[in-house]
Every structure is written in structure tokens, then in C-alpha cells.
Amino acid sequence: MATAGVPQRFCRCACFCSENLYVARYGLHVRFRGEQQLRADYGPILRSRGCVTPKDFQQLLEELEQEVERRKRLGQESAARKALIASSYHPARPEIYNSLQDVALAPEFLAAAEYSALPGADLKGLLQRLETVSEEKRIYRLPVFTAPFCQALLEELEHFERSDMPKGRPNTMNNYGVLLHELGLDEPLVTPLRERFLQPLMALLYPDCGGGWLDSHRAFVVKYAPGQDRELGCHYDNAELTINVSLGKAFTGGALYFGGLFQAPSALASPLEVEHVVGQGVLHRGGQLHGARPLGTGERWNLIVWLRASAVRNRLCPMCCRKPDLVDDEGFGDGFTREEPTTVDLCVMT
């Protein structure tokens, strides 16, 4: 079911610089192509959320224009940060940068992945090896990392946070955290996690979402703490599938909440709350609306991996819901490719 070879060049959709720009203080994602369009499309809802005076609107315009420019520079600046970190950063826990070993993984995770790779494996058998958080929403949970590995990874992340190395925002909504490809952890940690363990699991859980054809990812760690990010507004991910692993530390509050798929009417009616369990990962579809409740006390660190299947997203960009307008990008880009993987039977996913 997996692709025989990963295409050499990944792309992003041009909509990245105009769609889904997040305005935190108004709790709103907007499309932005200029002042006239912004007023026409969002004037009433912006006013209802406190953007009332000309000064408010001018400040919003300036912020959106700055965000567009930041996104245009993102790939080049990220590559420069990664090169500087590779040449100048001295890790506190260098063993973290070795290739992922089974000893870092929870026995339950290893067992579920091993079962999923068996020729006769099926969904019923896999569901006996993990927790079904919501059958309706297709949200699942299972232990992923051991406690010692979570602790070692946290120590390394905090060491990097204290360093004078440049740091990029983990995504367009979170301000605090680490991009794992910039830190040099994509190849030794995240890629084997996706290819060896997550792909067989996701192939059984989400065959209709490209779970068997995952060929790229975007991985980052987010941090919530007093005086920094404390909560996360409702959104959906730029991914076919997502795994969210709690790394620690000691904290209260900050539960995840889930609505329906973003395309559905009343998608946030009766949201489901899911508490974090250190070392455990929550699996869900990228299009599932979700967010994080306010942190109470302490610090919360989570590893997020956006799992992408070019065979799915090449047909429809999940962010603009149109055929993607491809732009060459650094690394895995946003998971789009100019060529379809040759081994995919698209009929399986329709």
C-alpha cells in the first residue's frame, strides 16, 4: 500500500499566502487579498468581535500584510535556520539524534504497529489494541513513547529553547515551540516513526483518508505556559491525519476539544473534550475541527505530527478546497507533489 519511492520535490499550494490567516484576538481565520475584499467578506463578523474603530481595522490590515510577507519568506528563512543550527548548536542529549530505536517506544505502540503490518490484520483486530475515544469522530488514543524518552526529549527541547539559536514559530497559530526539521530531528525520529509505525496503523484506521499512502509530514512541538501561549483557537490541520503526543510536564487544564469535520454544518455542536496523558498520542483526521482549552497551571509540551498523503492532497488542497496551485518549496513543503505516486489505486479512496 505504501508508495515505492518518494518524489524528489515537494510543493506548497499558493493559497498559503492568502488563505486561513489567523487573527488571534478576534478568534478568526480569514482569507486576505486586500482591504476591499477583507471589508466585504468579514466586516460584520469583525465588528461583532471588537474590530470597531478605523484604528482597529488599520492595525488588522497591517498585521495581515506582515503575516503574508512572513509566509512568503518562510521556506528560505527556515532553511537558513536549519543550516545554522546544524553547524553551531550543541545538544544536551545527543542520543536523541540517533535513529529511532524500539526502546523509546511504548510496548502497546509497538504491538499495535506490529499487528497492523501483518498480512491478515484488520480494523477489528487493531481496535482491540488501542483506545477508541470516539467511534463517531474516529478519534483514537494509545501510548506512543516511554516515560524516559519523553523526559530526554523534553530536556533537549528546553536546552534548545534556552540557547541563542534562531527559532521559528511551530505553525501559524502557535508562537512557542520547536520545528523538528530545523532542529535536525526529522530524519532520525519523525521519518522512521511515520514510515515504520504510523503508516501501518493509519492504513487500517483511515484508509479513506490516505492512511496507507503517507509520504511526507510536518512535525513540531508546541509549548503552553503562563505568559506565553495558553490556549488554541478552533481550527483544522493542513494534513490528512494527525497524531498529537503529550510529552509533559506537570500542568492542569489545556484539554483538547473536538467538533465535527470542518466541511460539516454545525461542526462545533457538542464538542468532545479529551484530556492529555503524558506519553500517549491522540490520532484524528486532519479535517476534524479542534482546539485546546486554556491552560490552568504549569507547562504543557506536545509533539504534533501532521501526516500527509500526496495522492489525496494533489487532487484537492485542504486549505482552499481547490485544485492546488503548486509552488516549489523546501523539504517536504506542504506535502504536494507534481507527480502522482505510481502505486496508488485511487479507486480505493473514493
Residue frames relative to the residue before (quaternion, step in Angstrom):
aa qw qx qy qz dx dy dz
M 1.0000 0.0000 0.0000 0.0000 0.00 0.00 0.00
A 0.6334 0.5298 -0.3439 0.4470 3.59 1.10 -0.55
T 0.5738 -0.5777 0.4506 0.3661 3.55 -1.22 0.44
A 0.5173 -0.6703 0.4403 0.2986 3.55 -1.05 0.80
G 0.8065 -0.0020 0.0175 0.5909 3.58 1.07 -0.64
V 0.4079 -0.7093 0.5169 0.2517 3.55 -1.00 0.80
P 0.4829 -0.6591 0.4785 0.3215 3.62 -0.80 0.90
Q 0.5688 -0.6499 0.4006 0.3060 3.53 -1.10 0.78
R 0.8060 0.2545 -0.1039 0.5242 3.58 1.01 -0.73
F 0.1320 -0.7759 0.6138 0.0620 3.55 -0.85 1.02
C 0.2422 -0.7847 0.5647 0.0820 3.53 -1.20 0.63
R 0.2901 -0.6764 0.6232 0.2645 3.50 -1.42 -0.04
C 0.4893 -0.6066 0.5205 0.3489 3.54 -1.31 0.21
A 0.5639 -0.6278 0.4212 0.3325 3.58 -1.00 0.83
C 0.5551 0.6295 -0.3906 0.3781 3.60 1.18 -0.43
F 0.4684 0.6951 -0.4374 0.3258 3.60 1.23 -0.32
C 0.7270 0.4300 -0.2396 0.4787 3.59 1.07 -0.65
S 0.7722 0.3248 -0.2049 0.5062 3.61 1.19 0.10
E 0.7245 0.4126 -0.2346 0.4999 3.62 1.16 -0.47
N 0.8610 0.1724 -0.1020 0.4676 3.54 -1.30 0.51
L 0.2486 0.7305 -0.5813 0.2580 3.55 0.77 1.05
Y 0.2865 -0.8039 0.5054 0.1271 3.56 -0.61 1.16
V 0.1276 -0.7595 0.6363 0.0459 3.54 -0.91 1.06
A 0.3161 -0.8197 0.4420 0.1810 3.56 0.02 1.34
R 0.7212 0.4700 -0.2996 0.4113 3.60 0.71 -0.94
Y 0.7107 0.3757 -0.2642 0.5329 3.58 1.23 -0.29
G 0.3939 -0.7579 0.4502 0.2602 3.59 1.31 0.06
L 0.5643 0.6196 -0.3314 0.4334 3.54 1.07 0.77
H 0.2409 -0.7049 0.6451 0.1703 3.53 -1.16 0.75
V 0.0585 -0.8222 0.5662 0.0018 3.59 -0.83 0.95
R 0.3786 -0.6195 0.6249 0.2869 3.47 -1.44 0.32
F 0.0418 -0.8296 0.5567 -0.0079 3.59 -0.87 0.89
R 0.0862 0.7838 -0.6079 0.0928 3.53 -0.69 1.21
G 0.7876 -0.2083 0.1203 0.5673 3.57 1.25 0.17
E 0.7166 -0.4792 0.3044 0.4053 3.55 -1.29 0.34
Q 0.6707 0.5113 -0.3153 0.4351 3.59 0.81 -0.96
Q 0.6659 0.4952 -0.2989 0.4712 3.57 0.92 -0.92
L 0.6477 0.5284 -0.3260 0.4416 3.60 0.95 -0.86
R 0.6599 0.4975 -0.3101 0.4700 3.59 0.93 -0.86
A 0.6792 0.5080 -0.2973 0.4385 3.56 0.90 -0.93
D 0.7518 0.4248 -0.2213 0.4532 3.57 0.87 -0.97
Y 0.8396 0.2220 -0.0564 0.4925 3.58 0.95 -0.86
G 0.3403 0.7828 -0.4795 0.2037 3.63 1.22 0.00
P 0.7160 0.4542 -0.2849 0.4470 3.64 0.63 -1.00
I 0.7043 0.4502 -0.2974 0.4614 3.61 0.80 -0.90
L 0.6119 0.5356 -0.3595 0.4576 3.61 1.06 -0.62
R 0.6493 0.5065 -0.3204 0.4683 3.59 0.95 -0.84
S 0.6607 0.5128 -0.3154 0.4483 3.58 0.98 -0.81
R 0.7313 0.4066 -0.2300 0.4970 3.59 1.20 -0.46
G 0.7355 -0.4783 0.2173 0.4278 3.56 1.23 0.42
C 0.5566 0.5613 -0.4109 0.4542 3.61 1.24 0.02
V 0.0852 0.8706 -0.4670 0.1289 3.54 0.37 1.32
T 0.7757 0.3688 -0.1891 0.4759 3.57 0.73 -1.05
P 0.6472 -0.4960 0.3913 0.4267 3.62 -1.22 0.29
K 0.6219 0.5407 -0.3392 0.4537 3.58 1.08 -0.72
D 0.6175 0.5398 -0.3400 0.4602 3.60 1.02 -0.80
F 0.7037 0.4738 -0.2747 0.4526 3.55 0.83 -1.03
Q 0.6398 0.5232 -0.3284 0.4572 3.59 1.00 -0.76
Q 0.6341 0.5194 -0.3251 0.4716 3.57 1.03 -0.78
L 0.6382 0.5200 -0.3186 0.4699 3.57 1.01 -0.82
L 0.6339 0.5354 -0.3277 0.4518 3.59 0.93 -0.86
E 0.6736 0.4998 -0.2945 0.4580 3.56 0.87 -0.96
E 0.6485 0.5150 -0.3166 0.4626 3.59 0.98 -0.81
L 0.6674 0.4943 -0.3038 0.4668 3.59 0.94 -0.84
E 0.6424 0.5132 -0.3252 0.4671 3.58 0.98 -0.77
Q 0.6451 0.5085 -0.3143 0.4759 3.58 1.03 -0.77
E 0.6518 0.5139 -0.3170 0.4589 3.58 1.00 -0.81
V 0.6186 0.5327 -0.3427 0.4649 3.60 1.01 -0.74
E 0.6705 0.4859 -0.2988 0.4744 3.59 0.91 -0.90
R 0.6239 0.5347 -0.3408 0.4569 3.61 1.02 -0.77
R 0.6700 0.4998 -0.3053 0.4561 3.57 0.92 -0.87
K 0.6273 0.5393 -0.3434 0.4447 3.60 1.02 -0.70
R 0.7286 0.4271 -0.2340 0.4816 3.58 1.06 -0.74
L 0.4370 0.7779 -0.4078 0.1936 3.54 1.29 -0.41
G 0.6952 0.4940 -0.2988 0.4283 3.59 0.74 -1.01
Q 0.6809 0.4891 -0.2861 0.4640 3.56 0.89 -0.95
E 0.6822 0.4803 -0.2975 0.4641 3.59 0.89 -0.88
S 0.6292 0.5312 -0.3374 0.4562 3.59 1.03 -0.74
A 0.6447 0.5144 -0.3213 0.4654 3.60 0.96 -0.82
A 0.6494 0.5116 -0.3190 0.4633 3.59 1.02 -0.77
R 0.6415 0.5077 -0.3299 0.4711 3.60 0.99 -0.77
K 0.6453 0.5299 -0.3271 0.4425 3.57 0.91 -0.89
A 0.6614 0.5060 -0.3109 0.4581 3.61 0.94 -0.87
L 0.6648 0.4964 -0.3106 0.4638 3.60 0.95 -0.82
I 0.6427 0.5153 -0.3233 0.4657 3.59 0.96 -0.82
A 0.6530 0.5259 -0.3147 0.4450 3.59 0.95 -0.89
S 0.7404 0.4271 -0.2352 0.4626 3.58 0.99 -0.76
S 0.8199 0.3176 -0.1097 0.4636 3.60 1.05 -0.68
Y 0.6403 0.5612 -0.3328 0.4053 3.59 1.15 -0.48
H 0.1856 -0.7715 0.6013 0.0939 3.58 -1.04 0.84
P 0.3264 -0.7893 0.4856 0.1864 3.62 -0.30 1.22
A 0.4475 -0.6543 0.5384 0.2857 3.54 -1.27 0.50
R 0.7785 0.1915 -0.0877 0.5912 3.57 1.11 -0.73
P 0.1341 -0.8502 0.5023 0.0825 3.62 0.39 1.15
E 0.5722 0.6068 -0.3911 0.3891 3.60 1.13 -0.47
I 0.5436 0.6184 -0.3961 0.4064 3.58 1.20 -0.44
Y 0.6928 0.4926 -0.2640 0.4557 3.57 1.14 -0.67
N 0.4876 0.6152 -0.4558 0.4196 3.58 1.25 0.15
S 0.6597 -0.5105 0.3648 0.4137 3.56 -1.21 0.43
L 0.6040 -0.6075 0.3862 0.3421 3.57 -0.96 0.94
Q 0.1418 -0.7919 0.5923 0.0435 3.54 -0.84 1.08
D 0.6293 -0.5603 0.3839 0.3779 3.56 -1.16 0.62
V 0.5975 0.5962 -0.3691 0.3890 3.61 1.07 -0.66
A 0.6279 0.5360 -0.3384 0.4516 3.62 1.18 -0.40
L 0.6999 0.4920 -0.2471 0.4550 3.56 1.21 -0.48
A 0.5501 -0.6213 0.4544 0.3238 3.54 -1.10 0.78
P 0.5818 -0.6019 0.4085 0.3639 3.62 -0.99 0.75
E 0.6314 0.5430 -0.3389 0.4378 3.61 1.02 -0.76
F 0.6484 0.5126 -0.3102 0.4697 3.57 1.05 -0.80
L 0.6451 0.5175 -0.3139 0.4663 3.56 0.95 -0.87
A 0.6677 0.5058 -0.3038 0.4540 3.58 0.94 -0.89
A 0.6600 0.5059 -0.3091 0.4615 3.59 0.95 -0.85
A 0.6682 0.4888 -0.3027 0.4721 3.58 0.96 -0.86
E 0.6414 0.5214 -0.3235 0.4606 3.59 0.99 -0.84
Y 0.6480 0.5041 -0.3264 0.4685 3.58 0.93 -0.84
S 0.6702 0.5349 -0.3068 0.4129 3.58 0.86 -0.98
A 0.6846 0.4893 -0.2850 0.4591 3.58 1.13 -0.60
L 0.4983 0.6566 -0.4325 0.3655 3.62 1.25 -0.14
P 0.6042 -0.5930 0.3834 0.3692 3.62 -1.03 0.70
G 0.7705 0.3693 -0.2022 0.4787 3.62 0.96 -0.77
A 0.3624 0.7605 -0.4810 0.2429 3.59 1.23 0.16
D 0.0089 -0.7863 0.6177 0.0107 3.55 -1.13 0.70
L 0.7156 -0.4658 0.3079 0.4198 3.54 -1.31 0.28
K 0.6296 0.5483 -0.3443 0.4294 3.59 0.92 -0.85
G 0.6792 0.4860 -0.2927 0.4656 3.57 0.91 -0.87
L 0.6535 0.5139 -0.3221 0.4529 3.58 0.98 -0.78
L 0.6524 0.5376 -0.3238 0.4249 3.58 0.95 -0.83
Q 0.5952 0.5506 -0.3616 0.4603 3.58 1.22 -0.32
R 0.7150 0.4523 -0.2277 0.4820 3.57 1.28 -0.37
L 0.7513 0.2428 -0.2013 0.5797 3.59 1.25 0.24
E 0.5440 -0.6146 0.4659 0.3308 3.56 -1.31 0.18
T 0.2605 -0.7299 0.6096 0.1665 3.55 -0.93 0.91
V 0.2532 -0.7846 0.5519 0.1256 3.57 -0.40 1.24
S 0.7776 -0.0946 0.0780 0.6167 3.57 1.03 -0.83
E 0.3431 -0.7414 0.5421 0.1969 3.56 -0.57 1.16
E 0.6454 0.5390 -0.3195 0.4369 3.58 0.98 -0.88
K 0.7677 0.3515 -0.1830 0.5036 3.58 0.87 -0.98
R 0.3545 -0.7609 0.4693 0.2739 3.58 1.33 -0.09
I 0.3718 0.6906 -0.5112 0.3514 3.55 0.83 1.10
Y 0.0475 -0.8131 0.5790 -0.0366 3.56 -0.79 1.06
R 0.1258 -0.7834 0.6048 0.0688 3.55 -1.29 0.37
L 0.1433 0.7596 -0.6295 0.0788 3.55 -1.20 0.65
P 0.5890 -0.5456 0.4407 0.4014 3.59 -1.21 0.43
V 0.1829 -0.7920 0.5762 0.0850 3.58 -1.01 0.85
F 0.8167 0.1345 -0.0423 0.5595 3.60 0.66 -1.09
T 0.5081 -0.6083 0.5088 0.3362 3.55 -1.24 0.44
A 0.6466 -0.5247 0.3857 0.3972 3.57 -1.25 0.40
P 0.6553 0.5021 -0.3416 0.4492 3.67 0.86 -0.76
F 0.6600 0.4929 -0.3285 0.4620 3.61 0.97 -0.75
C 0.6125 0.5368 -0.3487 0.4638 3.62 0.99 -0.77
Q 0.6653 0.5064 -0.3008 0.4588 3.57 0.93 -0.91
A 0.6680 0.4959 -0.3054 0.4632 3.59 0.90 -0.88
L 0.6545 0.5050 -0.3146 0.4665 3.58 0.95 -0.83
L 0.6407 0.5172 -0.3233 0.4663 3.59 0.98 -0.80
E 0.6373 0.5240 -0.3337 0.4559 3.59 0.94 -0.83
E 0.6623 0.4968 -0.3064 0.4699 3.58 0.98 -0.81
L 0.6573 0.5134 -0.3092 0.4569 3.59 0.95 -0.84
E 0.6686 0.4828 -0.3037 0.4771 3.58 0.97 -0.81
H 0.6082 0.5373 -0.3494 0.4684 3.58 1.09 -0.67
F 0.6596 0.4928 -0.3051 0.4785 3.58 0.95 -0.85
E 0.6271 0.5474 -0.3331 0.4428 3.58 1.00 -0.83
R 0.7019 0.4629 -0.2652 0.4720 3.59 1.02 -0.78
S 0.5732 0.6141 -0.3786 0.3887 3.58 1.20 -0.38
D 0.5279 -0.6285 0.4695 0.3254 3.56 -1.33 0.20
M 0.3704 0.7345 -0.4866 0.2942 3.58 1.24 0.35
P 0.5344 -0.6121 0.4582 0.3602 3.64 -1.09 0.58
K 0.1402 -0.8008 0.5811 0.0361 3.55 -1.06 0.78
G 0.2573 -0.7637 0.5760 0.1372 3.54 -0.94 0.95
R 0.5753 -0.5588 0.4555 0.3864 3.56 -1.22 0.44
P 0.5223 -0.6673 0.4230 0.3209 3.60 -0.91 0.82
N 0.7778 -0.0947 0.0689 0.6176 3.60 1.14 -0.63
T 0.7015 -0.4938 0.3112 0.4088 3.58 -1.25 -0.06
M 0.6988 0.4372 -0.2791 0.4926 3.62 1.24 -0.07
N 0.7226 0.3898 -0.2372 0.5193 3.60 1.03 -0.73
N 0.2993 -0.7702 0.5427 0.1509 3.56 -1.07 0.80
Y 0.7681 0.3097 -0.1479 0.5406 3.59 1.18 -0.51
G 0.5093 0.6104 -0.4822 0.3681 3.53 -0.86 1.03
V 0.4437 -0.6804 0.5311 0.2412 3.55 -1.32 -0.27
L 0.3212 -0.6939 0.6110 0.2048 3.55 -1.11 0.82
L 0.3823 -0.7790 0.4410 0.2291 3.59 -0.42 1.17
H 0.6218 0.5242 -0.3778 0.4424 3.63 1.03 -0.51
E 0.6279 0.5200 -0.3476 0.4632 3.61 1.09 -0.57
L 0.6825 0.4839 -0.2805 0.4705 3.57 1.06 -0.73
G 0.5223 -0.6579 0.4013 0.3651 3.59 1.26 -0.25
L 0.5423 0.6459 -0.3837 0.3761 3.59 1.22 0.39
D 0.4270 0.7019 -0.4744 0.3161 3.60 1.22 0.04
E 0.7408 0.4474 -0.2474 0.4357 3.58 0.62 -1.15
P 0.7579 0.3881 -0.2581 0.4565 3.65 0.73 -0.85
L 0.7861 0.3474 -0.1637 0.4844 3.60 1.03 -0.72
V 0.7990 0.3671 -0.2038 0.4305 3.57 0.43 -1.20
T 0.6524 0.5213 -0.3382 0.4339 3.61 0.88 -0.82
P 0.6881 0.4343 -0.3177 0.4868 3.68 0.80 -0.76
L 0.5860 0.5593 -0.3803 0.4463 3.60 1.08 -0.60
R 0.6839 0.4742 -0.2824 0.4771 3.59 0.96 -0.87
E 0.7497 0.4467 -0.2426 0.4237 3.55 0.67 -1.11
R 0.7657 0.3989 -0.2098 0.4590 3.59 0.83 -0.93
F 0.8197 0.2831 -0.1023 0.4873 3.56 0.94 -0.84
L 0.7407 0.4249 -0.2582 0.4518 3.61 0.69 -1.00
Q 0.6268 0.5737 -0.3594 0.3858 3.59 0.92 -0.79
P 0.6931 0.4458 -0.3224 0.4658 3.68 0.74 -0.81
L 0.6079 0.5419 -0.3496 0.4632 3.60 1.10 -0.66
M 0.7219 0.4617 -0.2523 0.4495 3.55 0.76 -1.10
A 0.5808 0.5882 -0.3734 0.4210 3.58 1.14 -0.58
L 0.6998 0.4361 -0.2625 0.5012 3.59 1.08 -0.72
L 0.7022 0.4800 -0.2781 0.4463 3.59 0.95 -0.87
Y 0.8297 0.1153 0.0098 0.5461 3.58 0.92 -0.94
P 0.0425 0.8357 -0.5471 0.0236 3.65 0.64 0.96
D 0.6649 0.5178 -0.2964 0.4493 3.59 1.14 -0.63
C 0.6898 0.4479 -0.2691 0.5011 3.60 1.28 -0.20
G 0.6224 -0.5566 0.3434 0.4300 3.58 1.23 0.26
G 0.2808 0.8107 -0.4824 0.1767 3.59 1.22 0.35
G 0.7060 0.4476 -0.2669 0.4796 3.58 1.13 -0.54
W 0.7306 0.4067 -0.2168 0.5038 3.59 1.27 -0.11
L 0.2438 0.7904 -0.5242 0.2024 3.57 1.11 0.64
D 0.0256 0.8370 -0.5446 0.0463 3.59 -0.62 1.06
S 0.7849 0.1180 -0.1440 0.5909 3.61 1.21 0.25
H 0.1235 -0.7858 0.6023 0.0675 3.54 -1.30 0.12
R 0.1613 -0.7035 0.6669 0.1854 3.50 -1.43 0.03
A 0.0484 -0.8264 0.5598 -0.0369 3.57 -0.60 1.17
F 0.1092 0.7845 -0.6004 0.1100 3.53 -0.96 0.91
V 0.3202 -0.6992 0.5995 0.2216 3.51 -1.32 0.38
V 0.1686 -0.7721 0.6059 0.0907 3.57 -0.98 0.89
K 0.1857 -0.7749 0.5994 0.0764 3.53 -1.14 0.78
Y 0.0940 -0.7608 0.6411 0.0370 3.55 -1.04 0.94
A 0.1779 0.7755 -0.5818 0.1690 3.56 -0.82 1.00
P 0.6290 -0.5147 0.4042 0.4195 3.61 -1.21 0.39
G 0.7974 0.2499 -0.2151 0.5053 3.56 -0.92 0.94
Q 0.7002 0.3418 -0.2526 0.5737 3.58 1.31 -0.01
D 0.7518 -0.2447 0.2172 0.5725 3.61 -0.97 -0.69
R 0.1316 -0.8046 0.5761 0.0582 3.59 -0.94 0.89
E 0.7950 0.0668 -0.0198 0.6026 3.59 1.14 -0.54
L 0.2649 -0.7511 0.5819 0.1643 3.55 -1.29 0.13
G 0.4364 -0.7225 0.4797 0.2397 3.54 -0.78 1.07
C 0.6582 -0.5203 0.3772 0.3922 3.52 -1.29 0.38
H 0.1546 0.7739 -0.5922 0.1628 3.56 -0.94 0.96
Y 0.2364 -0.7020 0.6179 0.2636 3.52 -1.34 -0.17
D 0.5423 -0.6761 0.4187 0.2711 3.56 -1.20 0.62
N 0.4447 -0.6387 0.5548 0.2940 3.53 -1.26 0.51
A 0.5376 0.5775 -0.3922 0.4729 3.52 0.67 1.20
E 0.5035 -0.5978 0.5113 0.3574 3.54 -1.25 0.36
L 0.7982 0.0200 0.0456 0.6003 3.57 0.97 -0.92
T 0.1644 -0.7883 0.5888 0.0698 3.57 -1.20 0.56
I 0.0784 -0.7298 0.6715 0.1017 3.51 -1.28 0.59
N 0.1171 -0.7837 0.6100 0.0043 3.54 -0.91 1.05
V 0.0582 -0.8261 0.5598 -0.0280 3.58 -0.38 1.30
S 0.3341 -0.7315 0.5616 0.1948 3.57 -0.82 1.01
L 0.2029 -0.7994 0.5591 0.0849 3.57 -0.78 1.09
G 0.6440 -0.4264 0.3415 0.5355 3.61 1.19 -0.51
K 0.6862 0.0681 -0.6363 -0.3459 1.64 -2.38 -0.69
A 0.7393 -0.2460 0.2243 0.5853 3.62 -0.61 -1.11
F 0.1940 0.7842 -0.5636 0.1724 3.60 -0.75 1.01
T 0.2140 -0.7185 0.6342 0.1891 3.51 -1.37 0.19
G 0.7574 0.3375 -0.2706 0.4891 3.55 -1.19 0.57
G 0.6210 0.6052 -0.3791 0.3230 3.54 -1.27 -0.47
A 0.2924 0.7826 -0.5123 0.1991 3.61 1.17 0.34
L 0.4645 -0.6265 0.5427 0.3118 3.55 -1.24 0.50
Y 0.0666 -0.7671 0.6309 0.0954 3.55 -1.21 0.45
F 0.1787 -0.7997 0.5719 0.0379 3.54 -1.07 0.88
G 0.1831 -0.7390 0.6379 0.1159 3.51 -1.12 0.83
G 0.7118 -0.3901 0.3260 0.4846 3.53 -1.10 -0.76
L 0.7059 -0.3829 0.3323 0.4947 3.56 -1.25 -0.33
F 0.5941 -0.6320 0.3572 0.3464 3.57 -0.97 0.84
Q 0.6412 0.5310 -0.3404 0.4370 3.62 1.13 -0.48
A 0.6267 0.6031 -0.3270 0.3696 3.58 1.19 -0.50
P 0.5177 -0.6010 0.4917 0.3591 3.60 -1.12 0.58
S 0.8349 0.1284 -0.1207 0.5215 3.58 -1.15 0.65
A 0.1344 0.8601 -0.4841 0.0884 3.54 1.06 0.82
L 0.7392 0.3828 -0.2425 0.4983 3.62 1.14 -0.41
A 0.3586 0.7245 -0.5123 0.2898 3.58 1.18 0.35
S 0.8588 -0.0019 -0.0344 0.5112 3.58 -0.97 0.95
P 0.0043 -0.8328 0.5535 -0.0096 3.63 0.55 1.08
L 0.3806 -0.7067 0.5605 0.2040 3.52 -1.20 0.71
E 0.2233 -0.7787 0.5715 0.1311 3.61 -0.80 0.96
V 0.0919 -0.7838 0.6141 0.0029 3.55 -1.03 0.92
E 0.3098 -0.7626 0.5424 0.1683 3.57 -0.65 1.13
H 0.4914 -0.6447 0.5022 0.3010 3.56 -1.20 0.58
V 0.0708 -0.7448 0.6613 0.0545 3.55 -1.19 0.70
V 0.4552 -0.7218 0.4431 0.2746 3.57 -0.52 1.19
G 0.7888 0.2746 -0.2450 0.4923 3.54 -0.89 1.04
Q 0.6822 0.4780 -0.2840 0.4748 3.58 1.22 -0.39
G 0.2824 -0.7641 0.5638 0.1359 3.52 -1.18 0.72
V 0.2663 -0.7275 0.6134 0.1534 3.54 -1.10 0.82
L 0.1811 -0.7861 0.5873 0.0662 3.58 -0.79 1.09
H 0.1684 0.7859 -0.5830 0.1192 3.59 -0.88 0.91
R 0.5963 -0.5429 0.4443 0.3904 3.54 -1.31 0.24
G 0.5644 -0.6286 0.4146 0.3383 3.57 -1.00 0.77
G 0.6916 0.4975 -0.2747 0.4458 3.57 1.08 -0.69
Q 0.4797 0.6571 -0.4416 0.3784 3.58 1.29 0.05
L 0.3999 -0.7048 0.5273 0.2555 3.59 -0.69 1.03
H 0.1594 0.7852 -0.5820 0.1391 3.57 -0.91 0.92
G 0.0203 -0.7727 0.6342 0.0173 3.53 -1.37 0.23
A 0.4064 -0.6875 0.5381 0.2694 3.56 -1.30 -0.20
R 0.4455 -0.6816 0.5205 0.2570 3.56 -0.93 0.95
P 0.6541 -0.5288 0.3515 0.4110 3.61 -1.16 0.43
L 0.4927 -0.6284 0.5245 0.2954 3.52 -1.15 0.78
G 0.3597 -0.7191 0.5499 0.2260 3.55 -1.05 0.76
T 0.7743 -0.1674 0.1658 0.5873 3.55 0.44 -1.26
G 0.7482 0.4319 -0.2916 0.4107 3.54 -1.34 0.25
E 0.4902 -0.6148 0.5222 0.3303 3.53 -1.34 -0.46
R 0.1172 -0.7775 0.6153 0.0566 3.54 -1.07 0.81
W 0.0546 -0.7781 0.6258 -0.0054 3.56 -0.87 1.07
N 0.0002 -0.8002 0.5990 -0.0299 3.58 -0.90 0.94
L 0.3074 -0.7046 0.6098 0.1930 3.52 -1.15 0.75
I 0.0871 -0.7858 0.6122 0.0102 3.57 -0.77 1.11
V 0.0293 -0.7696 0.6373 0.0266 3.57 -0.94 0.88
W 0.2119 -0.7386 0.6314 0.1045 3.53 -0.76 1.14
L 0.1656 -0.8038 0.5696 0.0443 3.57 -0.58 1.20
R 0.0964 -0.8414 0.5311 -0.0253 3.54 -0.68 1.16
A 0.1485 -0.7606 0.6283 0.0677 3.54 -1.14 0.78
S 0.3547 -0.7666 0.4899 0.2156 3.59 -0.37 1.20
A 0.5811 0.5949 -0.3752 0.4094 3.60 1.12 -0.58
V 0.6810 0.4412 -0.2766 0.5149 3.58 1.19 -0.54
R 0.7665 0.4098 -0.2317 0.4368 3.58 0.60 -1.12
N 0.5440 0.6067 -0.4185 0.4010 3.62 1.13 -0.34
R 0.6704 0.4918 -0.2955 0.4705 3.58 1.18 -0.52
L 0.8052 -0.0073 0.0522 0.5907 3.59 1.06 -0.75
C 0.3449 -0.7284 0.5522 0.2133 3.58 -0.68 1.08
P 0.4091 -0.7428 0.4664 0.2516 3.63 -0.69 0.99
M 0.6629 0.5247 -0.3121 0.4334 3.60 1.18 -0.36
C 0.7838 0.2392 -0.1541 0.5520 3.62 1.01 -0.70
C 0.3411 -0.7773 0.4665 0.2487 3.59 1.35 -0.13
R 0.5790 0.5120 -0.4032 0.4900 3.54 1.04 0.90
K 0.6485 -0.4377 0.4134 0.4658 3.55 -1.31 0.08
P 0.4565 -0.7246 0.4271 0.2900 3.64 -0.61 1.04
D 0.2935 -0.6960 0.6328 0.1706 3.50 -1.17 0.83
L 0.2236 -0.8633 0.4411 0.1011 3.55 0.08 1.36
V 0.0543 -0.7532 0.6555 -0.0023 3.50 -1.14 0.93
D 0.4766 -0.6718 0.4782 0.3047 3.61 -0.77 0.96
D 0.0513 -0.8097 0.5840 -0.0267 3.56 -1.00 0.86
E 0.6136 -0.5467 0.4260 0.3784 3.54 -1.35 0.13
G 0.8515 0.1732 -0.1048 0.4837 3.58 -1.22 0.53
F 0.8014 -0.2119 0.1968 0.5235 3.54 -0.87 -1.02
G 0.3409 -0.7485 0.5056 0.2605 3.61 1.25 -0.10
D 0.6640 -0.4195 0.3550 0.5071 3.54 -0.81 -1.05
G 0.6965 -0.5544 0.2550 0.3775 3.55 1.12 0.75
F 0.5265 0.6036 -0.4292 0.4174 3.60 1.25 0.17
T 0.1210 -0.7680 0.6223 0.0908 3.57 -1.22 0.52
R 0.5087 -0.6469 0.4739 0.3135 3.55 -1.23 0.44
E 0.7475 0.2785 -0.1831 0.5746 3.58 1.26 -0.26
E 0.4624 -0.6628 0.5109 0.2929 3.56 -1.06 0.75
P 0.5179 -0.5816 0.5083 0.3677 3.62 -1.10 0.60
T 0.4754 -0.7387 0.4091 0.2470 3.55 -0.79 1.05
T 0.7054 0.4952 -0.2693 0.4298 3.61 1.14 -0.46
V 0.5409 0.6519 -0.3933 0.3575 3.58 1.24 0.05
D 0.2121 -0.7308 0.6353 0.1317 3.55 -0.96 0.93
L 0.2797 -0.8091 0.4923 0.1577 3.58 -0.10 1.27
C 0.5471 0.6190 -0.4124 0.3838 3.61 1.13 -0.39
V 0.5822 0.5986 -0.3667 0.4102 3.56 1.13 -0.62
M 0.7486 0.4162 -0.2073 0.4726 3.58 1.06 -0.79
T 0.6244 0.5328 -0.3619 0.4419 3.61 1.19 0.12
